[in-house]
C-alpha cells in the first residue's frame, strides 16, 4: 500500500486496543508512511509489526504502533496533546525510548532520508516538556 498523501511506502499495523480512540478513524488497523510519517486507516495489519523501513531504531510491536500513532498526530499538537501524550506514554511503557527515537528521526529528516509532515525536531522539544 502507498501513502495517499505522498505516495511513499507504508507499514500496516494493528492498533493496540487501549489506543483505538487515537487511531485514524478509530480503526483497529492503521498504516504509517515510511517517508512522511503520516498515519492512515487500514483494513488489516500484523499484531507484531516491525518498522525498520522507517528507521533501524524505530521500536517494533506495540511500542512501535503507539509511537506511529503519536507521529501521525504531531501536526496537531495543540489540538491532540492528550492523545499524543497517551500514545507516547503507552510506547514508553511498552519499552520504547520515545525522545531518543524522535532524535534519530529528526537526524534522518535532516539527512534527507525522511520528509516528515511535521517538524520532528521542534515537536521533540515540545514533547520533552510535555512528557516530564
PyMOL commands that set and color helices and strands:
alter all, ss='L'
color gray80, all
select helices_A, chain A and resi 17-22+24-26+61-76+81-93+98-110+120-130
alter helices_A, ss='H'
color red, helices_A
select strands_A, chain A and resi 10-14+29-33+39-42
alter strands_A, ss='S'
color yellow, strands_A
deselect
rebuild
show_as cartoon
